[in-house]
Amino acid sequence: MGVKLYSPTSTVLPRPEWTDSIMRTLALIGVAACLAAMTAAAPSEKGIIINLDNGNLCVLSAQCKSSCCHRRSATSLARCAPKSAETHKCSAKSLYGSYYFCPCEDGLKCDTDWSIGGSITNTNFGVCVDPNAPKSSAA
């Protein structure tokens, strides 16, 4: 049987077996409620670690509202920056989470020659182009 009987010499009060599972369930519900409250924050609110505005210090692009953590050199501090517009320099997807040139705005494509070496050295640079624009014919 799972229930301990109380005796006058015992210092432990009887406790049914199911109380442990109830406590675990309540703890799990509490953790889930905290996570739900953190993820339900309005996207317009300024963040401390994520949801950062342009100009704020960052480590990874995932922290920035713009999805671009930009650094001028390998030794400079990275800051959130806007994505690159059409005809501006851009970087292809980086392995490091920060960029020397931001990726293109939505709907644009970074026209670059991608290479594994360029991904490792973070030198896959190109120019943002509209993939739906008619190609100019240089006859």
Residue pairs with C-beta under 8 A, 6 or more apart in sequence:
2 16
2 17
3 14
3 16
3 17
4 12
4 14
4 15
5 14
6 13
6 14
41 51
43 51
43 65
45 51
46 52
46 53
47 63
49 63
50 62
50 63
51 63
51 65
52 58
52 63
52 64
52 65
52 80
53 65
53 80
54 64
54 65
54 66
54 79
54 80
54 81
54 82
55 79
55 80
55 81
56 64
56 79
56 80
57 77
57 78
57 79
58 64
58 69
58 78
58 79
58 80
58 98
59 69
59 78
59 97
59 98
60 69
60 97
60 98
61 67
61 68
61 69
61 94
61 97
61 98
61 99
62 97
63 69
63 80
64 80
64 81
65 80
66 80
66 81
66 82
66 83
66 102
67 83
67 103
68 80
68 81
68 82
68 83
68 99
68 102
68 103
69 78
69 79
69 80
69 81
69 97
69 98
69 99
70 78
70 79
70 80
70 81
70 98
70 99
70 100
70 101
70 102
71 77
71 78
71 79
71 98
71 99
71 100
72 100
73 100
78 98
81 102
82 102
83 102
83 103
83 104
83 105
83 106
84 90
84 101
84 102
84 103
84 104
84 105
84 108
84 110
84 128
85 104
85 105
85 108
85 128
86 104
86 105
86 108
86 128
86 129
86 130
87 127
87 128
87 129
88 101
88 127
88 128
89 101
89 125
89 126
89 127
89 128
90 101
90 102
90 103
90 104
90 110
90 112
90 125
90 126
90 127
90 128
91 99
91 100
91 101
91 102
91 103
91 110
91 112
91 122
91 124
91 125
91 126
92 103
92 110
92 112
92 114
92 118
92 119
92 124
92 125
92 126
93 103
93 119
94 119
94 122
94 124
95 119
95 120
95 122
96 122
99 122
100 122
100 125
101 125
103 110
104 110
104 128
105 128
107 130
108 128
108 129
108 130
108 131
109 128
109 129
109 130
109 131
110 126
110 127
110 128
110 129
111 126
111 127
111 128
111 129
112 124
112 125
112 126
112 127
113 124
113 126
114 124
115 124
117 123
118 124
